[in-house]
Amino acid sequence: MKKLSLAILVCLALFACKNEENKAVNLEENRAKSYDQNDGFITMKGEFVYYADAAVFQTTSEIYGVVIDENMHQLAKQIQPFQKEATDMVPVTVRVKKIAKPEGEEGWPWRVEIKEILKVEAPDPNKEDVIKLAN
């Protein structure tokens, strides 16, 4: 009985030991986890531009109209330092509410309402996807 108790105690001690290694903290992963909430908002990464009276958010696969409100104007101010021209799109990460476009209205099938601005990045200077018309 003593041997069995000792064996169980040794097994418990071995399994209870934690492997406490120094792990590098991945800030991007932690940021993504903190925004996985059940509030109905979606975290999206794409390019944003606001010009005159229209705002557009473009991901790698979709284009969305943006609801013009205080958060959109705040994002427009944050991207200005990164724009060389008023029509330059700037990479951003935002939390949005995705809304279907009202019937009978022009535009893309979906709109996004910006709820939170997570990140504004400088555009890639080597990106060559701009077509400029010369006179």
C-alpha positions, 0 to 999 in steps of 0.5 A, a space after each residue: 500500500 505504501 508503494 502504491 501511495 508513493 507511486 501516485 504521489 510521485 506521478 502527481 508531483 511530475 504532472 503538477 510541475 509547470 513548464 515555465 519557459 520564457 515565452 516572447 509576447 506576441 503583441 499582435 496576437 494579444 491585440 487580436 485576442 482582446 478584440 474577439 468580443 461578442 459585440 457584433 463588431 468585426 475587426 477588418 484590415 484594409 485601405 481607407 480613403 475619404 475624399 470630398 463627401 465619400 469614404 471607401 474601405 477596401 480589403 483584399 477581396 471587398 470594397 465597402 462604402 463607409 458611413 460618414 460620422 464622427 469616427 470616420 472623420 477622426 480616421 480621416 484626420 489620422 490618415 492625412 499625414 500618410 497621404 501624398 495626394 488627397 486620393 491616396 489610400 492608407 492601410 488601417 485596422 478598424 473595428 466595424 459594424 457591417 450593414 447592408 446597403 438600403 434598397 434603391 440606393 447606389 453604391 456597394 452592397 455593404 457599408 461599414 460603420 467605424 466603431 473603433 480605430 485600432 491602427 493606422 499604418 504608412 503605405 508601402 512606398 514600393 507599391 505600384 498599383 496607382 494609375 496616373 493620367 497625364 495631360 
